[in-house]
Amino acid sequence: MREVADERAYLTMVVSRICYDSLTSARSRRETYVGEWLPEPVVKELGPDERVAMDDSVSLALLAVMERLSPAERTSLVLHDVFAVPYEEISRILGRSVDAVRQLASRARGRVQDYAPRRTSDRSAHLKVVEAFAAAATTGDLPALVAVLDPEVVWRADGGGVVTVALVPVVGAMKVARLLLGMIERWYVGMSAEFLEVNGAPGVVVRGADGGVDSVMAFTVADGRVTEIDVVRNPHKLRHV
């Protein structure tokens, strides 16, 4: 057995290759996924120190942006910008030239900047908007609900083909408001909602009459309005909640 001259470089290469292969396989599976695909939400109560600021790096919105990148783009960006791995090492991991890897990372950086959502870093402001959203939705107040939504708000829902959701994103304050109120009118009997930390920011967990988790809602808030709503209803992604 050959000795490893540089353990760090060797482990970086092995783990990166495993992750790259996994990303490629996952992308292939998502091509046949029914409707929108969203990452599994992280739902928990955070301590006082963790609540000081919201962490953009784990937001569902940013994870959704990362999904727009190819496996090679994401690998190049994360290894170089997050872990400071030299382009030369990344080129060996991906089996591409150094120049090609630089272009992959640059293109990924640009796409993240282009698609990354506007969002407030003020936790109290974020929570205030989410509370206003929930109050308007649960009371059926259409004007108040429209008022708290950005005119170009985007609603994305992941049902995985298992439960009923909108299969394509819904855009626009009035469309999203009417969709939500219609859902509540049809299904909300016996259900309850609670405010919890969803990926480090105030979100909403909706439970069915039996107490089981029906859906998890994550919000992107900017300029005092909700700009994006990501709803995970796929039960396979809610088992850990």
N, C-alpha and C positions, 0 to 999 in steps of 0.2 A: 504493500500500500504506500502510495506517495505521500510525503509529508506536505502539509499545507503551509506555505510560506507566509501568507497573510490571512489570518483567520477572519478578520473583519471583512475583507474583500470577498473571501470565499462565501461566508454566510450571507452577505448582501446579495451576491449573485444567485445563490440557491433560493433564498426566500423570494427575491424579486422574480425569478423565473416561475416559481410556483404561483405567485400572485398574478403574474402576466397571463399564464395559462388559464388560471381561474377566471380572470376577467374576460378572456376570449370565449371561454365556454359559457359564461353567464350571459354575454351579449348574444350568443347564438340562441340560448334558451329564451331570451326576452323577445326575440323576433317572432316567436309564436305565442307570446303572452297576450291574454285577452285584456284589452283596454290599456289604461295608463299603468305604468310601473313606478312605484315609489319605494324608497328604502324602508326597512322596518323602523318604526319610531322607538326612541328611547324615552320611557316614561318613568319618572321617579321624583321624589322630593329631594331637593338640594339643600345643603346647609347654608347658613348665612353668608359665609365667605364665598361660596360658589354663586350666590345670587347677586353679587355686586355688579357683574356685567354679563351679558349674553355672549356666548362663544359662537361666532360665525362659522367656525370650522366644523361644527357638528350639526348645523341647521339642516332641516330637511330641504329647504330651498337650495342651499349650496350643494348638497348631495345630489339633488336633481340636476343642477347645472353640470356637475362632474359626469353625470350619466351621458351628457352630450358628447363627451370626449371619447375617442377611440381608445382601446386598451394601451396602445403604444404611446399615445399622447398623455394619457393619465399616468402611466408608469414613468415617463420622462419627466413630467412636471413634478410629481410627488417626490421622486428620488432626488432630483436636483434642487428644487426650491424648498422642500421640507427637510430632507435628510442630508443636503449638501454633498451628494454623491457626484463626483466629477463626470463630465460628459463622456470621457474616455471609458470609464467603467460601465456607464449605462449603454454605450454602444456595444460592448461585449455581451451584456445581458440580453439586449434586444437583437443582436446580430445585424446591426445596421451601422453605417458610417457615423463618425462623430458629427459631421455637418448635418446629416439627416436627423440625428437626435436633437441637435440644437434647434432645428426647424420645428421638430415635433413639440418641444417644450415651449418655444416661442408662440406657435400656433395655439397651443393649449392655454397659455397665459392670456392671449388675446380673447379667446372664446369665453373664458371664465369672466374676464372683465366686461365683455359685451353682454353676457347673459345673467351675471350675478344680480340678484334683485336689490333694489333700494330697501334699506331697513333701518329702523332706529336702534340705537344701542342703549337707550334709556328704558330700563326694565319697567319702571312705574308707568311710563307713557304707553308702553306696549300692553301692559296688563289693563290699563284703563280702557284702551280701545277694544280689547278682547271682551272685557266685561260689558261694554256698551253693545257689542255685536251679539253676545249671548242674550242680553236682556231684550233687545229688539226681536231676535229670532224666536225666543220662547213665548213672547207675548203677541207675536204675529203682527208687529208694528212695521209694515212695509216701508213707509217714508223714513222712519228712524234707521231701519236696516240699510236702506239705500244710502243714507247720509253717512254711515260709518264705513261704507265700502268705497274704495277708489273707483273712479269711472271705468278704468280698464282692469279691474280686479280679475284674477284668474282662479278658477276653481278646478282642482285636479283631484280625482278620486281613484283609488286602487281597490278593486273588488276581486281581482284575480280570476274573474269568470265564475266565482263561487257565489257571490252575492250581487244584488242589483246596484249598479252605480252608473253614472254618465261615462260612456266609453271614451269620450274625447273631452278635452278641456272646455270649460264653459267660461266665456269672457264677457265682461260687462256687468256693472252694478245691478241693473234691473234684472238681467237674466239670472244672475247668481242668486239674488234675493228671492225671486219667484221660485227658483228651483229648490232652495232651502226651505222656504215656507210650505211648499207643496209636500216635501218630504216629511216635515214635522206634522203636517195635517194628516198624512196617511199613516205614519209609523210611530209617532212620539208617545202614544198612549202607553202609560206604564213605564216609560223610560226616564232616566235621570241623567243629569250632566254635572260634572265636577271640574273645577280648575286644577290642573296639575302641571308639573314641569314636563314639557314635551321637547326633548333635545335642547334643554337648557333655557327654554323660554316659556312663558305662560301659554298653555294650550288648553284644550278641552277633551276630556274623555267621556264618551257617551256610553251608558250601560243600559242593557235591556231590562225588561220587567223581572227577569230571573237573576239579575245582578251581574250577568256576564258582560264583558266588554263588547259593544257593538261596533264602535269606531273611535279613532283617535284623530283629532284635528290639530294641525299645526298652522300657525299664522305668521305671515310676514307683514310687518307694520311699518309704514313710512308716512311722515307728515300728517299724523293723526288719523290715518285711515288704513284699513286692511287692503293690502295690494295682492296678496296671494293666500290661498287656503289649500292646504294639502290634507286630504282625508284618506286615511287607511282603514278599509273595511274588510280586507282579505283576512279571514279568520286565521289562516296559517301564519300571518305576520303579527297576530295579536296574542298568541299563546303565552308570551312572556310577560304580558302587561298585567 
